[in-house]
Amino acid sequence: MTPKTASKLRVEDVMTRNPITVSLDTSVRELAQLFDANDISGAPVVDAQGRIVGVVSKTDLIHRCIEGPVGSGPQSFFAQLAEGVSSADLDTENLGTVGDFMTTDAVTATVNEPLVKIAHRMASENVHRVVVVDESLTAIGMVTTLDVLKNFPE
């Protein structure tokens, strides 16, 4: 791909359509299982009407686990792991839900925006994923840093 061709790309040309989404009440365990089963590292968070209200990533999940269950000290979750507690017995219920630790200011884009513009936005806002939304703020796609890198070879 020539740089000229890459500069003409739009979000719709590279986005992953129909992204896997989660709700505000998705549990920590459900989120971890979803990330693992689908080999993804982040997902849009949507309300009951399917509109974007945030984004959650593996990094957010890890930070939540380090903080530990509500009312306990930092790193208690990892202390349970170190003590040999089985994954089935880990205290994930008190870690809350996605709504407790998601990023509420998700970076969004529309399908017609130039990919170059989105790449600059991702760099300036230090994010690894942009949620593509329609006019009603429904998540219709995702663009990740890997999507950008694949289309700008140099």
DAHUVEN-V229438 format. One record per pair of residues at least 12 apart in sequence whose ideal C-beta (glycine too) atoms are under 10 Angstrom apart, sorted by sequence separation. I is the first residue (numbers start at 1). J is the second residue. D is the distance in Angstrom with one decimal. If there is no record, write none. Layout:
i	j	d
I	J	D
I	J	D
This chain:
i	j	d
22	34	6.7
31	43	7.9
43	55	7.1
44	56	8.3
65	77	4.6
66	78	6.7
68	80	8.8
80	92	9.8
109	121	7.5
118	130	5.7
130	142	7.1
131	143	8.4
21	34	9.7
22	35	9.6
42	55	6.1
43	56	5.9
64	77	8.5
65	78	6.9
77	90	7.1
108	121	9.7
109	122	9.5
129	142	5.7
130	143	4.7
20	34	6.7
31	45	9.9
42	56	6.5
43	57	8.1
77	91	7.3
107	121	6.3
118	132	9.1
129	143	7.0
130	144	7.9
20	35	9.1
42	57	3.9
43	58	9.9
62	77	10.0
65	80	9.9
76	91	8.1
77	92	7.9
107	122	7.1
128	143	10.0
129	144	4.9
130	145	9.3
41	57	6.0
42	58	6.8
62	78	9.8
65	81	9.1
128	144	6.1
129	145	7.5
20	37	9.4
26	43	8.8
40	57	9.4
41	58	4.6
42	59	8.3
77	94	9.4
107	124	9.8
113	130	9.2
127	144	9.6
128	145	4.9
129	146	9.5
130	147	9.1
20	38	5.6
40	58	8.6
41	59	8.1
42	60	8.2
76	94	9.6
77	95	7.0
107	125	5.5
127	145	8.4
128	146	8.5
129	147	9.0
130	148	9.1
19	38	9.9
26	45	7.9
42	61	9.4
72	91	8.4
107	126	9.7
113	132	8.7
20	40	6.3
22	42	9.8
41	61	9.4
105	125	9.0
107	127	5.0
128	148	9.8
19	40	8.5
22	43	5.0
24	45	6.3
35	56	9.2
69	90	9.7
106	127	8.6
107	128	9.8
109	130	4.9
111	132	6.1
122	143	8.0
20	42	9.6
21	43	5.8
22	44	7.6
23	45	7.0
24	46	8.3
34	56	9.9
35	57	8.8
36	58	9.7
69	91	5.3
72	94	7.5
105	127	9.8
107	129	7.8
108	130	6.6
109	131	7.5
110	132	6.9
111	133	9.0
122	144	8.8
123	145	9.0
19	42	9.2
20	43	5.4
21	44	4.9
22	45	5.6
23	46	6.4
24	47	6.9
25	48	9.9
35	58	5.9
68	91	8.6
69	92	8.1
70	93	9.7
71	94	7.1
72	95	9.9
106	129	8.6
107	130	4.9
108	131	5.0
109	132	5.4
110	133	6.7
111	134	7.9
122	145	6.3
16	40	9.2
19	43	6.7
20	44	8.4
21	45	7.1
22	46	7.5
23	47	7.7
24	48	8.7
69	93	7.8
70	94	5.1
103	127	8.6
106	130	8.2
107	131	7.2
108	132	7.2
109	133	7.5
110	134	7.7
119	143	8.9
19	44	5.9
21	46	4.8
23	48	7.7
31	56	6.7
65	90	9.3
69	94	3.3
70	95	7.5
106	131	5.2
108	133	4.9
110	135	8.2
118	143	5.9
122	147	10.0
123	148	9.2
31	57	9.9
32	58	8.6
35	61	7.3
68	94	8.3
69	95	5.6
70	96	6.3
119	145	8.6
122	148	6.8
19	46	9.8
23	50	9.7
31	58	9.1
65	92	8.5
68	95	7.6
69	96	8.4
106	133	8.9
64	92	9.8
67	95	8.1
115	143	7.6
119	147	9.6
120	148	10.0
21	50	7.6
24	53	6.8
31	60	8.9
32	61	6.3
67	96	9.4
108	137	7.7
111	140	7.4
118	147	9.2
119	148	4.8
23	53	9.2
24	54	8.2
26	56	8.2
31	61	5.9
32	62	9.8
65	95	6.8
70	100	8.5
110	140	9.4
111	141	7.3
113	143	9.5
118	148	7.2
119	149	9.0
21	52	8.4
64	95	5.7
106	137	9.9
108	139	8.6
110	141	9.9
22	54	9.5
24	56	9.9
64	96	7.1
109	141	8.6
115	147	8.4
116	148	9.2
119	151	8.9
22	55	9.5
28	61	6.8
31	64	9.1
32	65	8.7
64	97	9.9
67	100	9.9
106	139	8.9
109	142	9.7
115	148	6.7
119	152	6.9
21	55	9.8
22	56	6.4
61	95	9.1
64	98	9.2
67	101	8.1
109	143	6.6
21	56	9.9
116	151	9.7
28	64	6.3
64	100	7.5
65	101	9.8
107	143	9.6
115	151	6.3
116	152	8.2
28	65	7.2
61	98	8.9
64	101	4.5
115	152	8.0
60	98	8.4
63	101	7.1
64	102	9.6
61	101	7.8
28	69	9.6
60	101	5.5
61	102	9.8
56	98	5.2
60	102	6.3
55	98	9.9
56	99	9.3
60	103	6.5
54	98	8.0
59	103	9.4
53	98	9.8
54	99	8.0
56	101	7.3
57	102	8.8
53	99	8.2
56	102	4.3
57	103	7.4
54	101	9.7
55	102	6.5
56	103	6.9
54	102	4.0
55	103	5.2
28	77	9.1
53	102	7.9
54	103	5.6
55	104	8.6
54	104	4.6
55	105	8.7
56	106	9.3
53	104	7.0
54	105	7.6
55	106	4.0
47	99	9.8
54	106	5.4
55	107	7.8
45	98	5.7
53	106	8.0
55	108	9.1
45	99	7.4
52	106	5.9
32	87	9.7
43	98	8.7
52	108	6.6
45	102	4.9
29	87	9.1
44	102	9.5
45	103	8.5
29	88	10.0
43	102	9.4
45	104	8.5
32	92	8.2
29	90	8.0
31	92	9.7
42	103	9.3
45	106	7.7
28	90	9.4
30	92	9.2
44	106	6.7
29	92	4.5
28	92	4.8
29	93	8.3
31	95	9.7
42	106	9.8
44	108	9.0
27	92	6.7
28	93	8.5
27	93	7.5
28	94	9.3
29	95	8.3
31	97	8.6
28	95	4.2
30	97	8.9
31	98	5.9
27	95	7.8
28	96	7.0
30	98	8.6
27	96	8.3
28	97	7.5
59	128	8.6
27	97	5.8
28	98	8.0
31	101	9.7
57	127	9.1
58	128	9.9
25	96	9.8
26	97	6.1
27	98	7.9
31	102	9.6
57	128	7.2
25	97	4.9
26	98	4.4
28	100	9.1
55	127	8.3
57	129	7.3
24	97	6.5
25	98	7.3
26	99	8.2
28	101	8.6
55	128	9.9
23	97	8.4
24	98	6.0
25	99	6.5
55	129	6.7
22	97	9.4
23	98	7.1
24	99	3.5
25	100	9.8
55	130	9.0
22	98	5.4
23	99	8.1
24	100	8.7
26	102	9.4
55	131	6.1
22	99	9.6
54	131	9.2
24	102	7.7
52	131	5.7
22	102	8.5
52	132	9.8
52	133	5.8
51	133	8.4
51	134	9.8
52	136	9.8
53	137	8.9
55	139	9.1
42	127	9.3
44	129	8.7
46	131	9.6
51	136	6.6
52	137	5.3
42	128	7.0
43	129	8.8
45	131	9.3
50	136	8.4
51	137	4.5
52	138	7.3
53	139	9.9
41	128	7.5
42	129	4.9
44	131	4.6
49	136	8.4
50	137	8.9
51	138	5.9
52	139	5.1
55	142	9.2
41	129	7.9
43	131	9.1
44	132	9.2
49	137	9.2
50	138	5.1
51	139	8.2
52	140	9.9
40	129	9.4
42	131	9.2
44	133	8.6
49	138	8.2
50	139	7.5
47	137	9.5
50	140	9.9
46	137	9.2
46	138	7.7
46	139	6.1
15	109	8.3
17	111	9.8
44	138	9.4
45	139	8.9
44	139	4.0
15	111	7.2
43	139	8.8
44	140	9.6
12	109	9.8
44	141	9.5
11	109	5.1
12	110	8.8
13	111	9.0
44	142	7.2
10	109	9.7
11	110	6.8
12	111	3.9
43	142	8.3
10	110	9.3
11	111	5.3
12	112	7.0
15	115	9.3
42	142	7.8
10	111	6.7
11	112	7.1
12	113	8.9
13	114	10.0
14	115	6.0
10	112	5.7
11	113	5.0
13	115	6.9
40	142	8.7
42	144	7.9
10	113	6.6
11	114	7.8
12	115	9.4
15	118	9.4
41	144	8.1
10	114	6.2
11	115	6.1
14	118	9.0
40	144	9.1
9	114	7.2
10	115	6.4
41	146	9.8
8	114	7.8
9	115	4.1
10	116	9.8
11	117	8.8
7	114	7.6
8	115	8.7
9	116	7.7
10	117	9.6
11	118	5.9
7	115	8.2
8	116	9.0
10	118	9.2
6	115	7.5
7	116	5.7
9	118	9.5
6	116	7.8
9	119	9.7
19	129	9.2
21	131	9.2
19	131	7.3
6	119	9.8
16	129	9.8
19	132	8.0
15	130	8.6
17	132	8.5
15	131	9.6
16	132	8.7
15	132	5.0
21	138	9.4
14	132	9.9
21	139	5.6
11	130	7.9
20	139	9.6
12	132	7.8
19	139	5.6
11	132	5.7
18	139	8.8
19	140	7.8
21	142	9.8
18	140	7.2
19	141	6.1
20	142	8.8
17	140	6.8
18	141	7.4
19	142	4.4
17	141	5.1
18	142	9.4
19	143	9.9
15	140	8.0
16	141	5.9
17	142	8.6
15	141	3.6
16	142	4.9
14	141	9.2
15	142	6.2
16	143	7.6
12	140	9.3
15	143	5.0
16	144	7.7
12	141	7.6
14	143	6.1
15	144	9.2
11	141	7.4
13	143	9.9
14	144	9.3
11	142	10.0
12	143	9.7
16	147	7.2
11	143	5.9
14	146	9.9
15	147	7.0
14	147	4.7
13	147	9.6
14	148	7.4
11	147	9.3
14	150	7.4
14	151	5.5
13	151	7.8
9	148	9.5
6	148	9.7
9	151	5.7
9	152	8.8
7	151	9.9
6	151	5.5
7	152	8.8
5	151	9.0
6	152	5.2
6	153	7.6
6	154	8.8
1	150	9.3
3	152	7.8
1	151	6.8
3	153	8.4
1	152	8.4
2	153	9.3
3	154	6.7
1	153	6.3
2	154	9.8
1	154	9.6
